[in-house]
Amino acid sequence: MTLHGYWRSGAAYRVRIALNLKGLEYDQVSHDLRAGEQSAADYTAIAPQGLVPALQYGDLTLTQSTAILEWLEETYPHPPLLPASADERAIVRAMSALIGCDIHPLNNLRVLKRLKKIGHDQSQIDDWARHWITTGFDALEKMVARHGRGFCFGPTPTFADCYLIPQLYSARRFGADLAPYPRLLAVEARASEFEAFKLAHPSVQPDADPE
């Protein structure tokens, strides 16, 4: 199994967490997004959008982190990252989509580059990113208060935690104030006790920038 990614990509980060939680071994191929390597012809032949992550397994190539996580859950169901009941699975998917659809895409590198290209300075771009992060976190904090028992939903990791932990990492990069989100920070503290989350952290990836 080969994961094409980039050390600081939030979407690749969430897939690394899921792979680790499932106990799956994988190789990594890095594509430096800052240098535009994801647009190279040899990579777009694998992932036509030129986005990371992409997961290769034999003759199968999967793109889009949501699809990859769903495939992992169906193909390697233990340990489960979705609850047993349809109602609870829908709640976890909603938590995940809150980040994956309503926060992350709006502070994705290609969006921020476009903002700069049309004339916004760095302070305006950072403010843009913080706005969408805090808007989403305001809602997610309430959902975790309702459904969390150590993790975002219940007492064990789910898809929602695979999404949350990378988004907290990104939030700090943009200087977002996380003090209003004690429940999200408590989930992060709990996750930090697990090797699966530690080994997925950007700082320990083979392509990470030296400190």
C-alpha beads as a LAMMPS data file, in Angstrom:
LAMMPS data file: protein, C-alpha beads

211 atoms
210 bonds

1 atom types
1 bond types

-500.0 500.0 xlo xhi
-500.0 500.0 ylo yhi
-500.0 500.0 zlo zhi

Masses

1 110.0

Atoms # bond

1 1 1 0.000 0.000 0.000
2 1 1 1.428 3.383 -1.030
3 1 1 0.215 6.760 0.193
4 1 1 0.987 9.758 -1.968
5 1 1 0.939 12.852 0.191
6 1 1 2.731 15.809 1.691
7 1 1 3.783 16.116 5.298
8 1 1 1.687 19.196 6.040
9 1 1 -1.401 18.268 4.018
10 1 1 -4.390 18.005 6.331
11 1 1 -6.107 15.506 4.052
12 1 1 -3.039 13.262 3.896
13 1 1 -2.649 13.619 7.675
14 1 1 -6.167 12.285 8.283
15 1 1 -5.498 9.278 6.047
16 1 1 -2.237 8.555 7.896
17 1 1 -4.174 8.518 11.171
18 1 1 -6.757 6.094 9.788
19 1 1 -4.107 3.788 8.342
20 1 1 -2.287 3.764 11.666
21 1 1 -5.452 3.141 13.659
22 1 1 -6.176 0.173 11.403
23 1 1 -2.645 -1.119 11.951
24 1 1 -1.867 -1.099 8.238
25 1 1 1.633 -0.810 6.830
26 1 1 2.198 1.614 3.971
27 1 1 4.939 3.362 2.046
28 1 1 4.908 7.095 1.451
29 1 1 5.671 9.102 -1.666
30 1 1 5.953 12.843 -1.110
31 1 1 4.846 15.582 -3.488
32 1 1 5.909 19.054 -2.317
33 1 1 2.825 21.220 -2.763
34 1 1 4.838 24.417 -2.387
35 1 1 6.955 23.467 -5.396
36 1 1 3.945 22.388 -7.453
37 1 1 5.082 18.763 -7.647
38 1 1 1.466 17.599 -7.419
39 1 1 0.917 19.027 -10.913
40 1 1 3.687 16.976 -12.526
41 1 1 2.561 14.695 -15.329
42 1 1 3.702 11.530 -13.602
43 1 1 1.505 12.340 -10.602
44 1 1 -1.574 13.554 -12.497
45 1 1 -1.426 10.239 -14.347
46 1 1 -2.133 8.717 -10.924
47 1 1 -4.397 11.431 -9.498
48 1 1 -5.973 13.466 -12.315
49 1 1 -6.898 16.394 -10.030
50 1 1 -3.296 16.798 -8.966
51 1 1 -4.269 16.739 -5.303
52 1 1 -3.024 14.707 -2.362
53 1 1 -3.624 12.209 -0.943
54 1 1 -3.843 9.275 -3.291
55 1 1 -3.691 5.692 -2.101
56 1 1 -2.429 2.889 -4.318
57 1 1 -3.075 -0.768 -3.543
58 1 1 -2.201 -3.203 -6.273
59 1 1 -4.024 -2.051 -9.403
60 1 1 -6.367 0.172 -7.401
61 1 1 -5.802 3.917 -7.029
62 1 1 -8.046 5.943 -4.733
63 1 1 -8.215 9.716 -4.412
64 1 1 -10.136 12.022 -2.046
65 1 1 -9.519 11.378 1.647
66 1 1 -13.201 10.788 2.396
67 1 1 -13.389 7.999 -0.175
68 1 1 -10.118 6.539 1.097
69 1 1 -11.361 6.454 4.705
70 1 1 -14.624 4.832 3.654
71 1 1 -12.723 2.213 1.625
72 1 1 -10.435 1.482 4.558
73 1 1 -13.427 1.027 6.849
74 1 1 -15.168 -1.349 4.466
75 1 1 -12.033 -3.289 3.530
76 1 1 -10.427 -3.421 6.974
77 1 1 -13.359 -3.178 9.402
78 1 1 -11.367 -3.823 12.580
79 1 1 -10.921 -1.781 14.601
80 1 1 -14.011 0.127 13.443
81 1 1 -13.804 3.883 12.906
82 1 1 -17.562 4.221 12.544
83 1 1 -20.182 3.322 15.178
84 1 1 -22.432 0.299 14.841
85 1 1 -25.788 2.018 14.286
86 1 1 -26.835 3.945 11.188
87 1 1 -27.927 6.914 13.300
88 1 1 -24.574 7.169 15.033
89 1 1 -22.627 6.687 11.809
90 1 1 -24.530 9.602 10.311
91 1 1 -23.558 11.830 13.236
92 1 1 -19.870 10.912 12.897
93 1 1 -20.008 11.555 9.159
94 1 1 -21.636 14.935 9.812
95 1 1 -18.843 15.882 12.233
96 1 1 -16.283 14.806 9.646
97 1 1 -17.999 16.726 6.851
98 1 1 -18.147 19.857 8.989
99 1 1 -14.356 19.875 8.816
100 1 1 -13.805 18.185 5.468
101 1 1 -16.352 20.267 3.553
102 1 1 -16.848 23.507 5.494
103 1 1 -13.445 24.305 7.039
104 1 1 -10.553 22.564 5.328
105 1 1 -11.301 23.431 1.675
106 1 1 -11.524 27.126 2.522
107 1 1 -8.013 27.238 3.970
108 1 1 -6.482 24.819 1.491
109 1 1 -3.198 25.968 -0.051
110 1 1 -4.608 26.394 -3.552
111 1 1 -7.446 28.590 -2.230
112 1 1 -5.029 30.748 -0.237
113 1 1 -2.784 31.115 -3.285
114 1 1 -5.784 32.278 -5.289
115 1 1 -6.643 34.867 -2.639
116 1 1 -3.097 36.193 -2.838
117 1 1 -3.226 36.275 -6.633
118 1 1 -6.348 38.454 -6.634
119 1 1 -4.765 40.975 -4.308
120 1 1 -5.205 39.986 -0.682
121 1 1 -2.220 40.424 1.624
122 1 1 -1.051 37.796 4.096
123 1 1 -2.874 39.286 7.082
124 1 1 -6.161 39.226 5.161
125 1 1 -5.540 35.656 4.038
126 1 1 -4.809 34.516 7.595
127 1 1 -7.949 36.290 8.803
128 1 1 -9.961 34.471 6.105
129 1 1 -8.631 31.111 7.276
130 1 1 -9.250 31.864 10.966
131 1 1 -12.820 32.957 10.235
132 1 1 -13.803 29.622 8.687
133 1 1 -11.904 27.627 11.294
134 1 1 -13.639 29.350 14.210
135 1 1 -17.054 29.246 12.551
136 1 1 -16.744 25.491 12.148
137 1 1 -15.177 24.882 15.552
138 1 1 -17.985 26.837 17.254
139 1 1 -20.436 24.233 15.971
140 1 1 -18.178 21.219 16.450
141 1 1 -17.529 22.109 20.096
142 1 1 -21.272 21.814 20.724
143 1 1 -21.483 18.494 18.875
144 1 1 -18.605 17.025 20.866
145 1 1 -20.226 18.238 24.077
146 1 1 -23.315 16.285 23.076
147 1 1 -21.716 13.110 21.738
148 1 1 -18.127 12.882 22.968
149 1 1 -16.837 10.644 25.727
150 1 1 -13.112 11.108 25.378
151 1 1 -13.134 11.364 21.591
152 1 1 -15.384 13.354 19.261
153 1 1 -18.013 10.621 19.355
154 1 1 -17.945 8.143 22.187
155 1 1 -14.915 6.634 23.912
156 1 1 -12.916 5.421 20.886
157 1 1 -11.487 7.112 17.766
158 1 1 -13.721 7.576 14.741
159 1 1 -13.523 9.322 11.394
160 1 1 -14.318 12.567 13.223
161 1 1 -11.060 12.401 15.165
162 1 1 -9.126 11.661 11.965
163 1 1 -10.468 14.990 10.698
164 1 1 -10.237 17.023 13.900
165 1 1 -6.604 16.459 14.844
166 1 1 -5.177 17.716 11.513
167 1 1 -7.528 20.697 11.594
168 1 1 -6.284 21.688 15.055
169 1 1 -2.738 21.521 13.710
170 1 1 -3.751 23.790 10.847
171 1 1 -5.617 26.160 13.164
172 1 1 -2.447 26.811 15.129
173 1 1 -0.529 27.551 11.930
174 1 1 -3.015 30.320 11.191
175 1 1 -2.927 31.662 14.736
176 1 1 -6.513 30.765 15.610
177 1 1 -7.540 31.221 19.235
178 1 1 -8.374 27.747 20.522
179 1 1 -9.219 28.752 24.084
180 1 1 -12.991 28.723 23.365
181 1 1 -12.809 25.019 22.468
182 1 1 -11.926 23.064 25.627
183 1 1 -13.721 19.940 24.443
184 1 1 -11.856 19.856 21.145
185 1 1 -8.574 20.337 22.998
186 1 1 -9.497 17.545 25.400
187 1 1 -10.023 15.227 22.431
188 1 1 -6.616 16.251 21.105
189 1 1 -5.014 15.505 24.470
190 1 1 -6.647 12.078 24.528
191 1 1 -5.553 11.349 20.959
192 1 1 -1.972 12.318 21.797
193 1 1 -1.793 9.236 24.036
194 1 1 -2.161 6.941 21.008
195 1 1 0.771 5.915 18.812
196 1 1 -1.480 6.009 15.754
197 1 1 -1.891 9.763 16.142
198 1 1 1.710 10.414 17.179
199 1 1 3.115 8.589 14.157
200 1 1 0.834 10.506 11.797
201 1 1 1.947 13.949 13.005
202 1 1 3.479 16.135 10.274
203 1 1 6.682 16.735 12.233
204 1 1 7.690 13.071 12.114
205 1 1 7.024 12.455 8.419
206 1 1 10.026 11.621 6.220
207 1 1 9.500 14.728 4.067
208 1 1 8.973 17.175 6.959
209 1 1 10.966 20.399 6.993
210 1 1 13.841 20.301 9.495
211 1 1 13.037 22.196 12.668

Bonds

1 1 1 2
2 1 2 3
3 1 3 4
4 1 4 5
5 1 5 6
6 1 6 7
7 1 7 8
8 1 8 9
9 1 9 10
10 1 10 11
11 1 11 12
12 1 12 13
13 1 13 14
14 1 14 15
15 1 15 16
16 1 16 17
17 1 17 18
18 1 18 19
19 1 19 20
20 1 20 21
21 1 21 22
22 1 22 23
23 1 23 24
24 1 24 25
25 1 25 26
26 1 26 27
27 1 27 28
28 1 28 29
29 1 29 30
30 1 30 31
31 1 31 32
32 1 32 33
33 1 33 34
34 1 34 35
35 1 35 36
36 1 36 37
37 1 37 38
38 1 38 39
39 1 39 40
40 1 40 41
41 1 41 42
42 1 42 43
43 1 43 44
44 1 44 45
45 1 45 46
46 1 46 47
47 1 47 48
48 1 48 49
49 1 49 50
50 1 50 51
51 1 51 52
52 1 52 53
53 1 53 54
54 1 54 55
55 1 55 56
56 1 56 57
57 1 57 58
58 1 58 59
59 1 59 60
60 1 60 61
61 1 61 62
62 1 62 63
63 1 63 64
64 1 64 65
65 1 65 66
66 1 66 67
67 1 67 68
68 1 68 69
69 1 69 70
70 1 70 71
71 1 71 72
72 1 72 73
73 1 73 74
74 1 74 75
75 1 75 76
76 1 76 77
77 1 77 78
78 1 78 79
79 1 79 80
80 1 80 81
81 1 81 82
82 1 82 83
83 1 83 84
84 1 84 85
85 1 85 86
86 1 86 87
87 1 87 88
88 1 88 89
89 1 89 90
90 1 90 91
91 1 91 92
92 1 92 93
93 1 93 94
94 1 94 95
95 1 95 96
96 1 96 97
97 1 97 98
98 1 98 99
99 1 99 100
100 1 100 101
101 1 101 102
102 1 102 103
103 1 103 104
104 1 104 105
105 1 105 106
106 1 106 107
107 1 107 108
108 1 108 109
109 1 109 110
110 1 110 111
111 1 111 112
112 1 112 113
113 1 113 114
114 1 114 115
115 1 115 116
116 1 116 117
117 1 117 118
118 1 118 119
119 1 119 120
120 1 120 121
121 1 121 122
122 1 122 123
123 1 123 124
124 1 124 125
125 1 125 126
126 1 126 127
127 1 127 128
128 1 128 129
129 1 129 130
130 1 130 131
131 1 131 132
132 1 132 133
133 1 133 134
134 1 134 135
135 1 135 136
136 1 136 137
137 1 137 138
138 1 138 139
139 1 139 140
140 1 140 141
141 1 141 142
142 1 142 143
143 1 143 144
144 1 144 145
145 1 145 146
146 1 146 147
147 1 147 148
148 1 148 149
149 1 149 150
150 1 150 151
151 1 151 152
152 1 152 153
153 1 153 154
154 1 154 155
155 1 155 156
156 1 156 157
157 1 157 158
158 1 158 159
159 1 159 160
160 1 160 161
161 1 161 162
162 1 162 163
163 1 163 164
164 1 164 165
165 1 165 166
166 1 166 167
167 1 167 168
168 1 168 169
169 1 169 170
170 1 170 171
171 1 171 172
172 1 172 173
173 1 173 174
174 1 174 175
175 1 175 176
176 1 176 177
177 1 177 178
178 1 178 179
179 1 179 180
180 1 180 181
181 1 181 182
182 1 182 183
183 1 183 184
184 1 184 185
185 1 185 186
186 1 186 187
187 1 187 188
188 1 188 189
189 1 189 190
190 1 190 191
191 1 191 192
192 1 192 193
193 1 193 194
194 1 194 195
195 1 195 196
196 1 196 197
197 1 197 198
198 1 198 199
199 1 199 200
200 1 200 201
201 1 201 202
202 1 202 203
203 1 203 204
204 1 204 205
205 1 205 206
206 1 206 207
207 1 207 208
208 1 208 209
209 1 209 210
210 1 210 211
